[in-house]
Amino acid sequence: EEEEEGGEEGEMEEDEMEEGVALLRELFEYGAVDVTEWIELGEDEDVEVSGIANDSRVVLGGDVFVCIVGEKMDGHDFALDAVAAGAVAIVCERPIDGLGVDVPQVVVPSARAALPRLAAAFYGNPSASLTTVGVTGTSGKTTVTHMVRSILDANDVRCGVIGTTGYSLDDVRLTPHGGVWEPEEKDPTKDRAATAPGWLAPYRGKYDVATASPDALQCQQLMAGMLDNGARAAAMEVSSRDLAQGRVDCCDFDVAVFTNLSGDHLDDHGDVASHRNAVAELFRRLTDPERQRAVINLDVSTAEDGEKTFDAAAYFSEAASAVPVVTYATQEDKADEADVFVERADLSLFETAVTIRTPVGTFDAITGLVGEVNVSNIAAAVAAGIAMEIPLDVIAEGVEAMESAPGRMELVDEGQPFSVVVDYAQTPEALKRAIESVRKTGANNVITVFGCGGDRDASKRAEMGRVADEYSDIVFVTNDNPRTEDPYKILDDIVAGFRDRIYELEAIKEEALFPFLKDMYLIHPNARHETMKLQNMCRRYVIVDRFYAIRAAIAMAGEDDAVLICGKGHEDYIVVGTKKHWFDDRVEARDALQKIPGVQEAGIDTSNLPWGRRDRAGSGAG
């Protein structure tokens, strides 16, 4: 599968190479890469290499092109294109016809295994020059990496972050190849406060990184780029898939953090045993007890394995047996066992107050992070700080300075008397966790806004609907990224998870004469008044336009309620067909919070749909 390009300085001695240039044979020697055969390169010959690429579309003159065999594409099929673009050598698993005598081929047993070794050699093994923290587990990776950065920042250590929300160092955003990102075109929506109903806004000039993790080459490029820009540390999300596919091979982790384990990612591995074995690989790579540490969550002491359970904490601790282990927990029955324990967590709509005990003392802190789920994440970051031997007062300062990771239980606060939280939850388990987490902040009502993406696993849609219906007080089912699917069909799939329950309610059965859990566009004009009345009665709304759904939910919130907007998180776009359009839940929520009070002050009742004047009795109820 074609991937990406390479580019900067290597590990060679200064007198042997120019800056940014390496010798091909020396790369293989320094990277300890096994070679099956050298073709068109004599024993006393060598080639200068100025970069590494595994995507023929971005090859630069002087690059060596590595032919990766993927699930859908084979890099060998693009070798001729790479040479035409300027590649000076090819790394392949089989000889390639038609390249000519001027282009050396290096045949290796596995190009995928060779890539991280060559990249690490070329870029000078950058992770070894950084304090590198890898965070793995089913959920919490994004949040914990940002929390670790906050603690390192408090310790005056510049820390880059590599993860789902992008690649950053302080306010600097990086490209997937480690360069400083600059927009290539003007952003036509830069000065807009929000989108508009039904408007497919242009998506140009924005920071847009792939949702997939960086590959093995990009990992080395990113850490080299962070070093070049003054970083001394890096916090990196490490998924089970990254480990299974060798994406983080040759990354030297000082601290590895385990958050939790569930069945959300079984599609990548086939079964529970393969999933946990992939995760455990991160900890098996820790071999230096003087420098490396593992951080393990004790709250997940058991995990499901079919009909059986296994001790997840013990399993991953055993995988890290070569190095010291720092454990953390929030559950009372783990208090005596955990090195880092949350003795108190006071949850509220707008902040969280904690008391955390560590091996070097206890501290209190108040953070702007919200939701029960963040308590465990805070403990994980604190344990990582302890593992790095950061002073306790500095760790406490880092906790108080913590901000939400983009789109991860992110609070949108405009001074309103209720909370609005944007989260990335896209699975039934994640949605349930988010709703319950917000519920425990003391919310009177939880108002959940969510949808499901098109061209993705349709089997989870009804279960997402069931979870939202069961755990929320008010539900808005709306559009997500429909892609090439019919958005109304997606909404119908979701509603299938609670449709029967609603239609069997006594009050509904007496009133409903037709299926009403649909968007207004699908309802006959003569029945729309009755449809809104019925949706108001059951507090289950179906609105295809996410613009309207977010504003309706926020307008419906009362004092001490919580509006939870799920599914897109940090994404600042919506995909319709195959094209991205600007849409950011956080931007839309903030715009609604700024404008809706003025609507309400003008005498408009927004507690039901459609909105209506308060002096018209019953207008709000339909």
C-alpha positions as CSV (number, residue, x, y, z in Angstrom):
1,E,0.0,0.0,0.0
2,E,1.6,3.3,-1.0
3,E,2.2,5.6,1.9
4,E,4.4,8.7,2.3
5,E,7.7,10.4,1.6
6,G,10.9,11.0,3.6
7,G,13.3,13.8,3.8
8,E,15.8,15.2,6.2
9,E,19.1,14.5,8.0
10,G,20.5,11.1,8.9
11,E,22.8,9.5,11.4
12,M,26.0,9.5,9.3
13,E,29.2,11.0,10.4
14,E,29.6,14.7,9.3
15,D,32.8,13.9,7.4
16,E,31.1,11.1,5.4
17,M,28.0,13.0,4.2
18,E,26.5,16.3,3.5
19,E,23.6,17.5,5.6
20,G,20.4,15.6,4.6
21,V,22.4,13.1,2.5
22,A,23.2,9.5,3.3
23,L,24.9,6.6,1.5
24,L,22.6,3.8,0.6
25,R,24.8,0.9,1.9
26,E,25.5,2.8,5.1
27,L,21.7,3.2,5.8
28,F,21.3,-0.5,5.6
29,E,24.3,-1.1,7.8
30,Y,23.3,1.5,10.5
31,G,19.7,0.3,10.3
32,A,20.8,-3.4,10.6
33,V,18.5,-4.3,7.7
34,D,19.0,-7.8,6.2
35,V,19.6,-7.7,2.5
36,T,18.7,-10.7,0.2
37,E,20.3,-9.3,-2.9
38,W,21.9,-6.1,-4.2
39,I,21.0,-5.5,-7.9
40,E,22.9,-3.1,-10.2
41,L,25.2,-2.0,-7.3
42,G,28.7,-3.4,-7.1
43,E,30.4,-4.1,-3.8
44,D,32.6,-1.1,-4.1
45,E,29.8,1.2,-5.3
46,D,27.3,3.3,-3.4
47,V,24.5,5.8,-4.0
48,E,23.8,9.1,-2.3
49,V,20.3,9.3,-0.9
50,S,18.6,12.5,0.2
51,G,15.3,11.1,1.4
52,I,13.1,8.1,1.8
53,A,9.6,7.7,0.3
54,N,7.0,5.0,0.3
55,D,4.5,6.9,-1.8
56,S,5.4,7.4,-5.5
57,R,3.2,10.5,-5.7
58,V,5.5,12.4,-3.3
59,V,8.9,11.1,-4.4
60,L,11.6,13.8,-4.7
61,G,14.8,13.6,-6.6
62,G,17.4,11.6,-4.6
63,D,14.9,9.6,-2.6
64,V,15.1,5.9,-2.1
65,F,11.6,4.3,-2.7
66,V,10.5,1.5,-0.5
67,C,7.9,-0.8,-2.0
68,I,5.3,-1.6,0.7
69,V,2.9,-4.5,0.1
70,G,-0.5,-3.4,1.5
71,E,-3.9,-4.8,1.8
72,K,-5.2,-3.1,-1.4
73,M,-2.1,-1.9,-3.2
74,D,1.4,-3.1,-3.8
75,G,4.2,-0.6,-3.9
76,H,6.1,-2.7,-6.4
77,D,3.5,-1.7,-9.0
78,F,4.6,2.0,-8.6
79,A,8.3,1.6,-8.7
80,L,8.6,2.8,-12.3
81,D,6.5,5.9,-11.3
82,A,8.9,6.5,-8.4
83,V,11.9,6.3,-10.6
84,A,10.3,8.7,-13.1
85,A,9.8,11.1,-10.2
86,G,13.5,11.0,-9.3
87,A,14.0,8.0,-7.0
88,V,17.6,6.9,-7.2
89,A,17.2,3.4,-5.6
90,I,14.4,0.9,-4.9
91,V,13.9,-1.2,-1.9
92,C,11.8,-4.2,-2.8
93,E,10.8,-7.8,-1.9
94,R,11.3,-9.1,-5.5
95,P,13.3,-7.9,-8.4
96,I,11.4,-5.4,-10.6
97,D,11.7,-5.5,-14.4
98,G,12.2,-2.5,-16.5
99,L,14.1,-0.2,-14.1
100,G,17.4,-0.3,-16.0
101,V,21.0,-0.5,-14.9
102,D,21.1,3.0,-13.5
103,V,18.7,2.3,-10.7
104,P,19.9,-0.1,-7.9
105,Q,17.5,-2.4,-6.4
106,V,17.9,-3.7,-2.8
107,V,15.9,-6.9,-2.3
108,V,14.9,-7.5,1.3
109,P,12.8,-10.2,3.1
110,S,10.2,-7.6,4.2
111,A,10.1,-4.0,2.9
112,R,7.6,-3.2,5.7
113,A,10.1,-4.3,8.3
114,A,13.0,-2.5,6.6
115,L,11.2,0.9,6.4
116,P,11.3,1.9,10.1
117,R,14.9,0.8,10.4
118,L,16.0,2.8,7.3
119,A,14.0,5.8,8.5
120,A,15.4,5.7,12.0
121,A,18.9,5.5,10.6
122,F,18.3,8.3,8.1
123,Y,16.8,10.7,10.7
124,G,19.3,9.9,13.4
125,N,17.0,7.8,15.6
126,P,15.2,11.0,16.9
127,S,13.1,9.2,19.6
128,A,16.3,8.4,21.4
129,S,16.9,12.1,21.8
130,L,13.5,12.8,23.2
131,T,11.7,11.8,26.3
132,T,9.1,9.7,24.5
133,V,5.8,8.7,26.1
134,G,3.6,6.2,24.3
135,V,0.0,5.8,25.4
136,T,-2.0,2.7,24.4
137,G,-5.4,1.2,25.1
138,T,-8.9,1.3,23.6
139,S,-9.8,4.7,24.8
140,G,-8.3,7.7,26.5
141,K,-5.1,7.8,24.3
142,T,-5.7,11.3,22.9
143,T,-6.7,12.8,26.2
144,V,-3.8,11.3,28.1
145,T,-1.2,12.4,25.6
146,H,-2.4,16.0,25.9
147,M,-2.4,15.7,29.7
148,V,1.1,14.4,29.7
149,R,2.1,17.4,27.6
150,S,0.6,19.7,30.2
151,I,2.7,18.2,32.9
152,L,5.8,18.3,30.9
153,D,5.1,21.9,29.9
154,A,4.8,22.7,33.6
155,N,8.3,21.2,34.0
156,D,9.6,23.5,31.3
157,V,10.0,20.6,28.8
158,R,8.7,21.4,25.3
159,C,6.6,18.4,24.3
160,G,5.2,17.5,20.9
161,V,2.0,15.5,20.5
162,I,1.4,12.9,17.8
163,G,-2.1,11.5,17.6
164,T,-5.6,11.4,16.2
165,T,-6.1,15.2,16.4
166,G,-2.9,16.0,14.6
167,Y,0.7,16.7,15.2
168,S,1.7,19.7,17.2
169,L,4.4,21.4,19.3
170,D,3.0,24.3,21.4
171,D,1.1,26.4,18.8
172,V,3.0,25.0,15.9
173,R,1.3,22.4,13.7
174,L,3.3,19.9,11.8
175,T,2.7,18.1,8.5
176,P,2.7,14.3,8.5
177,H,6.4,14.5,7.4
178,G,7.5,16.7,10.3
179,G,7.6,20.1,8.6
180,V,5.9,23.2,9.9
181,W,2.4,23.3,8.4
182,E,1.4,26.4,6.5
183,P,-1.9,26.7,4.6
184,E,-1.5,26.2,0.9
185,E,-4.6,28.3,0.0
186,K,-6.8,30.9,1.6
187,D,-9.5,29.8,4.0
188,P,-12.7,31.3,2.7
189,T,-14.5,30.6,6.1
190,K,-11.8,32.0,8.3
191,D,-13.8,35.1,9.5
192,R,-17.1,33.3,9.8
193,A,-18.6,32.6,13.3
194,A,-20.4,29.5,12.0
195,T,-21.9,27.8,9.0
196,A,-25.5,28.3,7.9
197,P,-28.5,25.9,7.6
198,G,-28.3,23.7,4.6
199,W,-25.0,25.3,3.5
200,L,-22.2,23.0,2.3
201,A,-19.4,25.4,3.3
202,P,-16.1,25.1,1.4
203,Y,-13.3,23.3,3.2
204,R,-10.0,24.9,2.1
205,G,-6.9,26.3,3.8
206,K,-7.5,24.3,6.9
207,Y,-5.2,21.9,8.9
208,D,-6.3,18.5,7.7
209,V,-4.4,15.4,8.7
210,A,-5.4,11.8,7.9
211,T,-7.5,10.0,10.5
212,A,-5.1,7.0,10.3
213,S,-2.0,7.0,12.5
214,P,1.3,8.1,10.9
215,D,3.1,5.2,9.3
216,A,6.6,4.0,10.2
217,L,8.4,6.6,8.1
218,Q,6.2,9.5,9.2
219,C,6.8,8.6,12.9
220,Q,10.5,9.1,12.4
221,Q,9.9,12.3,10.3
222,L,7.6,13.8,12.9
223,M,9.9,13.2,15.8
224,A,12.8,14.6,13.8
225,G,10.7,17.6,13.0
226,M,9.9,18.1,16.6
227,L,13.6,17.9,17.5
228,D,14.4,20.5,14.8
229,N,11.8,22.8,16.3
230,G,13.1,22.6,19.9
231,A,11.1,19.7,21.4
232,R,12.7,17.7,24.3
233,A,9.8,15.3,24.6
234,A,7.0,13.7,22.6
235,A,3.7,12.2,23.7
236,M,2.3,9.7,21.2
237,E,-0.9,7.7,20.8
238,V,0.0,4.1,20.0
239,S,-2.9,2.0,18.9
240,S,-3.0,-1.8,18.8
241,R,-3.1,-1.5,15.0
242,D,0.1,0.6,15.0
243,L,1.9,-2.1,17.0
244,A,0.6,-4.9,14.8
245,Q,1.5,-3.2,11.6
246,G,5.0,-2.1,12.7
247,R,4.2,1.6,12.6
248,V,6.1,2.4,15.8
249,D,9.0,0.0,15.2
250,C,12.3,1.7,16.0
251,C,10.5,4.2,18.3
252,D,12.4,4.3,21.6
253,F,9.8,4.8,24.3
254,D,10.9,5.9,27.8
255,V,7.4,5.5,29.3
256,A,4.6,3.3,28.0
257,V,1.1,3.9,29.4
258,F,-1.9,1.5,29.4
259,T,-5.3,3.0,29.8
260,N,-7.9,0.3,29.3
261,L,-9.0,-2.5,27.0
262,S,-12.4,-3.3,25.4
263,G,-13.7,-4.9,22.2
264,D,-14.0,-1.7,20.2
265,H,-11.1,-2.6,17.9
266,L,-11.5,-6.3,17.4
267,D,-12.1,-5.8,13.7
268,D,-8.4,-5.0,13.3
269,H,-7.3,-8.2,15.1
270,G,-10.0,-10.9,14.7
271,D,-10.1,-12.0,18.4
272,V,-9.5,-10.8,21.9
273,A,-6.3,-12.7,22.4
274,S,-4.7,-11.2,19.3
275,H,-5.9,-7.7,20.3
276,R,-4.4,-7.8,23.8
277,N,-1.2,-9.5,22.5
278,A,-0.8,-6.5,20.1
279,V,-1.2,-4.0,22.9
280,A,1.2,-5.9,25.1
281,E,3.9,-5.6,22.5
282,L,4.5,-2.0,23.5
283,F,5.4,-3.2,27.0
284,R,7.5,-6.1,25.9
285,R,9.8,-3.6,24.1
286,L,10.7,-2.0,27.4
287,T,14.0,-3.6,28.3
288,D,16.1,-0.9,30.1
289,P,15.2,-0.8,33.9
290,E,17.4,2.2,34.4
291,R,15.5,4.4,32.0
292,Q,12.2,2.9,30.9
293,R,9.0,2.7,32.9
294,A,5.5,1.2,32.4
295,V,2.3,2.8,33.7
296,I,-0.6,0.4,34.2
297,N,-4.3,1.0,35.0
298,L,-5.4,-1.3,37.9
299,D,-9.1,-0.3,37.5
300,V,-9.3,-2.7,34.5
301,S,-8.2,-5.7,36.4
302,T,-10.6,-7.9,34.5
303,A,-11.5,-7.8,30.8
304,E,-13.8,-10.0,28.7
305,D,-12.3,-12.9,26.6
306,G,-15.4,-14.5,25.1
307,E,-17.2,-16.1,28.0
308,K,-14.1,-15.9,30.3
309,T,-12.3,-13.0,31.9
310,F,-8.6,-12.3,32.3
311,D,-6.7,-10.0,34.6
312,A,-5.7,-7.2,32.2
313,A,-3.6,-5.3,34.7
314,A,-1.6,-8.4,35.6
315,Y,-1.3,-9.4,31.9
316,F,0.2,-6.0,30.9
317,S,2.3,-5.7,34.0
318,E,3.8,-9.1,33.2
319,A,4.5,-7.9,29.6
320,A,6.5,-5.0,31.2
321,S,8.3,-7.2,33.7
322,A,11.8,-6.1,32.6
323,V,11.2,-2.5,33.9
324,P,9.7,-0.8,36.9
325,V,5.9,-0.5,36.8
326,V,3.9,2.5,38.2
327,T,0.3,1.6,38.7
328,Y,-2.7,3.9,39.1
329,A,-6.4,3.5,40.0
330,T,-9.6,5.3,40.9
331,Q,-11.6,2.4,42.3
332,E,-11.7,2.1,46.1
333,D,-10.9,-1.6,46.2
334,K,-7.6,-0.8,44.4
335,A,-6.5,2.0,46.9
336,D,-3.9,-0.2,48.8
337,E,-2.5,-1.7,45.6
338,A,-2.1,1.4,43.4
339,D,1.0,3.6,43.4
340,V,-1.1,6.5,42.2
341,F,-4.6,6.7,43.6
342,V,-7.4,9.2,43.3
343,E,-8.7,9.6,46.8
344,R,-11.3,12.2,45.9
345,A,-13.0,13.3,42.7
346,D,-15.7,16.0,43.0
347,L,-17.4,16.3,39.6
348,S,-19.4,19.3,38.5
349,L,-20.7,20.7,35.2
350,F,-17.7,23.0,34.7
351,E,-14.7,21.6,36.6
352,T,-13.3,18.6,38.5
353,A,-11.6,18.7,41.9
354,V,-9.3,15.8,42.8
355,T,-7.1,14.6,45.6
356,I,-4.4,12.3,44.3
357,R,-2.0,10.2,46.4
358,T,1.4,9.2,45.0
359,P,4.5,7.5,46.3
360,V,6.1,10.9,46.9
361,G,3.1,12.7,48.5
362,T,-0.5,13.8,48.1
363,F,-1.9,16.9,46.3
364,D,-5.2,18.6,45.6
365,A,-6.0,20.2,42.2
366,I,-8.9,21.7,40.4
367,T,-9.0,21.3,36.7
368,G,-11.3,22.6,33.9
369,L,-11.7,19.0,32.6
370,V,-15.2,17.6,33.0
371,G,-16.7,14.1,33.2
372,E,-16.0,11.0,35.2
373,V,-14.0,9.5,32.4
374,N,-11.4,12.2,32.8
375,V,-10.6,11.2,36.4
376,S,-8.9,8.0,35.3
377,N,-7.2,9.9,32.5
378,I,-5.8,12.5,35.0
379,A,-4.5,9.6,37.1
380,A,-2.8,8.1,34.1
381,A,-1.0,11.3,33.3
382,V,0.0,11.8,36.9
383,A,1.4,8.3,37.0
384,A,3.4,9.1,33.9
385,G,4.8,12.2,35.6
386,I,5.8,10.1,38.6
387,A,7.5,7.6,36.2
388,M,9.5,10.5,34.7
389,E,10.4,11.6,38.2
390,I,8.9,15.1,37.8
391,P,8.5,16.9,41.1
392,L,5.0,16.6,42.7
393,D,4.3,20.3,42.9
394,V,5.1,20.5,39.2
395,I,2.8,17.6,38.4
396,A,0.0,19.4,40.4
397,E,0.6,22.6,38.4
398,G,0.4,20.6,35.2
399,V,-3.0,19.0,36.3
400,E,-4.5,22.4,37.1
401,A,-3.3,23.8,33.7
402,M,-4.8,20.8,31.8
403,E,-7.2,21.6,29.0
404,S,-9.4,19.1,27.1
405,A,-7.9,17.4,24.1
406,P,-9.6,18.8,21.0
407,G,-13.1,17.2,20.8
408,R,-12.5,14.9,23.7
409,M,-15.1,15.7,26.4
410,E,-14.3,19.3,25.4
411,L,-16.3,21.9,27.3
412,V,-17.8,24.8,25.3
413,D,-18.3,27.6,27.9
414,E,-19.9,31.0,27.1
415,G,-21.1,31.6,30.7
416,Q,-24.3,29.6,30.3
417,P,-25.9,27.9,33.3
418,F,-25.6,24.4,31.8
419,S,-22.7,22.6,30.3
420,V,-22.1,21.8,26.6
421,V,-19.6,19.1,25.9
422,V,-18.3,17.9,22.5
423,D,-16.9,14.4,22.3
424,Y,-15.7,12.0,19.6
425,A,-17.7,9.0,20.8
426,Q,-18.5,6.9,17.7
427,T,-19.3,3.4,19.1
428,P,-22.0,2.2,21.4
429,E,-19.6,1.7,24.3
430,A,-18.0,5.1,23.9
431,L,-21.4,6.8,23.7
432,K,-22.6,5.1,26.8
433,R,-19.3,6.0,28.6
434,A,-19.7,9.7,27.6
435,I,-23.3,9.9,28.6
436,E,-22.7,8.3,32.0
437,S,-19.6,10.4,32.5
438,V,-21.6,13.6,32.0
439,R,-24.5,12.3,34.1
440,K,-22.2,12.0,37.1
441,T,-21.3,15.7,36.9
442,G,-24.7,16.3,38.5
443,A,-26.6,17.2,35.4
444,N,-30.4,17.4,35.8
445,N,-31.0,16.3,32.2
446,V,-28.6,14.9,29.7
447,I,-29.4,16.0,26.1
448,T,-27.5,13.9,23.6
449,V,-26.9,14.9,20.0
450,F,-25.4,12.3,17.7
451,G,-25.4,10.4,14.4
452,C,-23.5,7.7,12.6
453,G,-21.1,7.9,9.7
454,G,-22.0,6.6,6.3
455,D,-20.0,3.9,4.5
456,R,-19.0,2.5,7.9
457,D,-20.2,-0.3,10.1
458,A,-24.0,-0.1,9.8
459,S,-24.6,-2.9,12.3
460,K,-23.8,-0.6,15.2
461,R,-26.3,2.1,14.3
462,A,-29.4,0.6,16.1
463,E,-27.3,-0.1,19.2
464,M,-26.1,3.5,19.2
465,G,-29.7,4.5,19.1
466,R,-30.6,2.1,21.9
467,V,-27.8,3.4,24.1
468,A,-28.7,7.1,23.6
469,D,-32.3,6.3,24.3
470,E,-31.6,4.3,27.4
471,Y,-29.1,6.7,29.1
472,S,-30.2,10.1,27.9
473,D,-33.2,12.3,28.9
474,I,-33.5,14.0,25.6
475,V,-32.1,12.6,22.3
476,F,-31.5,14.3,18.9
477,V,-30.6,11.9,16.1
478,T,-28.9,13.8,13.3
479,N,-26.4,13.8,10.5
480,D,-22.8,12.8,10.9
481,N,-20.6,12.2,7.8
482,P,-23.1,10.6,5.5
483,R,-20.5,10.1,2.7
484,T,-22.1,8.3,-0.2
485,E,-25.1,6.9,1.8
486,D,-28.5,8.4,2.0
487,P,-28.5,10.4,5.3
488,Y,-32.2,9.7,5.9
489,K,-31.5,5.9,5.7
490,I,-28.8,6.3,8.3
491,L,-31.2,8.1,10.6
492,D,-33.7,5.4,10.2
493,D,-31.1,2.7,11.0
494,I,-30.3,4.5,14.3
495,V,-33.9,5.1,15.2
496,A,-34.5,1.3,14.8
497,G,-32.7,1.0,18.2
498,F,-35.6,2.6,20.1
499,R,-38.5,3.0,17.7
500,D,-40.5,0.0,19.1
501,R,-40.1,1.2,22.7
502,I,-41.3,4.7,21.9
503,Y,-44.3,3.5,19.8
504,E,-45.4,1.2,22.6
505,L,-45.6,4.0,25.2
506,E,-49.2,4.4,26.3
507,A,-49.3,8.1,25.8
508,I,-47.9,7.7,22.3
509,K,-50.1,4.8,21.3
510,E,-53.1,6.9,22.0
511,E,-51.9,9.8,19.9
512,A,-49.8,8.4,17.0
513,L,-51.6,7.4,13.8
514,F,-48.4,7.2,11.7
515,P,-44.6,6.6,12.0
516,F,-43.4,10.0,13.3
517,L,-39.7,9.3,14.2
518,K,-38.5,10.8,11.0
519,D,-37.1,14.1,9.8
520,M,-39.6,16.7,8.8
521,Y,-38.6,16.5,5.2
522,L,-40.0,13.0,5.0
523,I,-43.3,13.9,6.7
524,H,-46.3,15.1,4.6
525,P,-46.9,18.8,5.3
526,N,-50.3,18.0,6.7
527,A,-48.7,15.8,9.4
528,R,-45.8,17.9,10.4
529,H,-47.6,19.7,13.2
530,E,-48.6,16.3,14.7
531,T,-45.1,14.9,14.2
532,M,-43.5,17.7,16.2
533,K,-46.1,17.3,18.9
534,L,-45.3,13.6,19.2
535,Q,-41.5,14.1,19.2
536,N,-42.0,16.7,21.9
537,M,-44.0,14.2,24.0
538,C,-41.3,11.5,23.9
539,R,-38.3,13.9,23.8
540,R,-36.8,12.0,20.8
541,Y,-36.1,14.2,17.8
542,V,-34.9,13.3,14.3
543,I,-33.3,16.2,12.5
544,V,-31.1,15.6,9.5
545,D,-29.5,19.0,9.5
546,R,-26.8,19.0,12.2
547,F,-26.8,22.8,12.3
548,Y,-30.4,22.8,13.5
549,A,-30.1,19.8,15.8
550,I,-27.2,21.4,17.8
551,R,-29.1,24.7,18.2
552,A,-32.4,22.9,19.1
553,A,-30.6,20.9,21.8
554,I,-28.8,23.9,23.3
555,A,-32.0,26.0,23.2
556,M,-33.8,23.3,25.0
557,A,-31.3,23.1,27.9
558,G,-32.2,24.4,31.3
559,E,-30.2,25.3,34.3
560,D,-27.8,22.5,35.4
561,D,-28.6,20.4,32.3
562,A,-25.8,19.0,30.1
563,V,-25.8,19.0,26.3
564,L,-23.5,16.3,24.9
565,I,-22.7,16.5,21.2
566,C,-21.1,13.3,20.0
567,G,-19.5,11.7,17.0
568,K,-17.3,14.3,15.4
569,G,-15.2,15.6,18.2
570,H,-12.2,17.5,16.8
571,E,-13.3,17.1,13.2
572,D,-13.9,20.5,11.6
573,Y,-15.6,19.1,8.5
574,I,-18.6,17.0,7.4
575,V,-18.2,14.6,4.5
576,V,-21.0,14.6,2.0
577,G,-20.5,12.3,-1.0
578,T,-16.7,12.2,-1.3
579,K,-16.1,15.8,-0.5
580,K,-15.3,17.6,2.8
581,H,-17.2,20.7,3.9
582,W,-16.5,23.0,6.8
583,F,-18.5,22.1,9.9
584,D,-17.2,22.1,13.5
585,D,-19.4,21.1,16.4
586,R,-17.5,23.3,18.8
587,V,-17.9,26.4,16.5
588,E,-21.6,25.7,16.0
589,A,-22.2,25.2,19.7
590,R,-20.4,28.4,20.6
591,D,-22.4,30.3,18.0
592,A,-25.6,28.9,19.4
593,L,-24.7,29.8,22.9
594,Q,-24.0,33.4,21.9
595,K,-27.2,33.9,19.9
596,I,-29.9,31.8,21.5
597,P,-30.1,33.9,24.7
598,G,-31.2,36.9,22.6
599,V,-33.9,34.8,21.0
600,Q,-35.2,33.7,24.4
601,E,-35.0,37.3,25.7
602,A,-37.2,38.3,22.8
603,G,-40.0,36.2,24.3
604,I,-39.5,33.0,22.2
605,D,-40.1,29.7,23.9
606,T,-37.4,27.2,22.9
607,S,-38.2,24.4,25.3
608,N,-40.1,22.5,22.6
609,L,-40.1,22.4,18.8
610,P,-40.9,24.3,16.9
611,W,-40.0,27.5,18.7
612,G,-42.9,29.9,19.3
613,R,-43.8,33.0,21.3
614,R,-44.6,32.5,24.9
615,D,-47.7,34.6,24.7
616,R,-49.2,31.9,22.4
617,A,-50.4,29.2,24.7
618,G,-49.4,25.8,23.7
619,S,-47.4,27.0,20.6
620,G,-44.2,25.4,21.8
621,A,-45.8,22.0,22.1
622,G,-46.8,21.9,18.5
